Amino acid sequence: MENEVERESGSMIFSDEELIEVSGLKKGRDFIEVTCGCTSHRYGDAVGKLRVFSNGDLEITCECTPGCNEDKLTPAAFEKHSGRETARKWKNNVWVIVNGEKVSLSKTALLKYYNQASKNANGTNRSHNGRVCHRDEFVCCSRCNKERRFRLRTKEECRIHHDALADVNWKCSDLPYD
């Protein structure tokens, strides 16, 4: 129980060894904050504050210029905001300063609790190109016990799948023929 309370406080999310010599370290109740940045070949370094929360969320407040009001950015959005030409590799492009040197997030312990799978499971079904996509689903036949595939590309196909899922006595013969 005590370890769980310590983990909820920002001081015990990471061990002292994992955070040794990390620049700009601040510990909050349920997060830690470190100085981070992203380098653009065209615009130079954009600096910010990375917050790592105990639930694995990452949030960056941009401090690239005194008038910049960008806060609560995801690392990918911060990478894009900084003008990085080859965006989409934020784990390698966003860095923190350790022992006076820039070290990419992928080489630190700061991503220990980060889990992208749980971030995508929040109800969005968007692929990398931003389009909505569906995964195929399966329903087991009550007679032959075979699993039948349901394509979920249109609303009609989704409706057919949900009706089959709700029917306890669904059988293969109920599946409409294409």
C-alpha positions, 0 to 999 in steps of 0.5 A: 500500500505504501509503495502505491502511495509513493508511486502516486506521488511524483517523487517515486514514479522513477528512482533517483538513479533513473533521474540522476543528472536530468536537467530541470527536474521538478517533482509534483504530486502525480508527475515529474517535470524535466526540461526537453526540446526538439531540434530543427535544422532550419529553426534550431532548438525549441525548448519546453517542459515535459511532464510525465504523469504517473498514469503514463501520459506525456505533456509538453509546455512549449517555451520556444519563444517568450510569446508562445502560448502552446501548452499541453502538447503531445510529444508528436505535436511538439515535434511538429510545432518545433518545425522538425522536417522529419516528424513522426519520430518523436521518441528519437527527436525530442530530447532531454538534457542529461549530464549536459548532453542532449539525449533522446527520450527513447534512451531514457527511463522517462518512457517507462510508463508510456503505453501508446496502445492504451492511448489509442484505445480511447475510442478513436479508430483513426489510422496513421493517415487520419482516416477512420478504419475498422478491424474485422470482428468474429462471431462464433456459430451456435451450431458448428462452433466456427468463428465467422468473420464480419467486415466492418467497413460500412454502417450496415456491416457494423449493424449486422455484426452487432445484431449477430453479437446480440443474438445468443443463438446466432448461426452461420446460415443467418450470415447474409451472402455478399 
